[in-house]
Amino acid sequence: MFTKREHQILLLIAKGYNSSVIGEKLFISTETIRKHRTNISKKIRRLETGDLKLNVFAIRYAIAAEDTP
């Protein structure tokens, strides 16, 4: 469902990092992070409820990823 980069970004969102910090950690611009967040949001069919839905999904995704062997 997600690209490798989107997966990385989702995990960092789940850890509470903002776009600026994520960009520094992954060595990409905040504009690139913005585009990835938009793509992620489209993939989870985000409604106009602010970033809350994206953050909740990211947390659930991270927990599921940790449980995967």
Contacts in CASP RR format, 6 or more apart in sequence:
PFRMAT RR
TARGET T0000
AUTHOR 0000-0000-0000
METHOD contacts of the structure
MODEL  1
MFTKREHQILLLIAKGYNSSVIGEKLFISTETIRKHRTNISKKIRRLETG
DLKLNVFAIRYAIAAEDTP
1 43 0 8 1.000
2 10 0 8 1.000
2 40 0 8 1.000
2 43 0 8 1.000
5 26 0 8 1.000
5 36 0 8 1.000
6 36 0 8 1.000
6 39 0 8 1.000
6 40 0 8 1.000
6 43 0 8 1.000
7 65 0 8 1.000
8 26 0 8 1.000
9 22 0 8 1.000
9 26 0 8 1.000
9 33 0 8 1.000
9 36 0 8 1.000
9 37 0 8 1.000
9 40 0 8 1.000
10 40 0 8 1.000
10 57 0 8 1.000
10 58 0 8 1.000
10 61 0 8 1.000
10 62 0 8 1.000
11 58 0 8 1.000
11 61 0 8 1.000
11 62 0 8 1.000
11 65 0 8 1.000
12 21 0 8 1.000
12 22 0 8 1.000
12 25 0 8 1.000
12 26 0 8 1.000
13 22 0 8 1.000
13 37 0 8 1.000
13 54 0 8 1.000
13 55 0 8 1.000
13 58 0 8 1.000
14 55 0 8 1.000
14 58 0 8 1.000
14 59 0 8 1.000
14 61 0 8 1.000
14 62 0 8 1.000
15 62 0 8 1.000
16 55 0 8 1.000
17 25 0 8 1.000
19 30 0 8 1.000
19 33 0 8 1.000
19 34 0 8 1.000
19 37 0 8 1.000
20 30 0 8 1.000
22 33 0 8 1.000
23 29 0 8 1.000
23 30 0 8 1.000
23 32 0 8 1.000
23 33 0 8 1.000
26 33 0 8 1.000
37 54 0 8 1.000
40 54 0 8 1.000
41 54 0 8 1.000
44 53 0 8 1.000
44 54 0 8 1.000
44 57 0 8 1.000
46 53 0 8 1.000
46 54 0 8 1.000
47 53 0 8 1.000
END
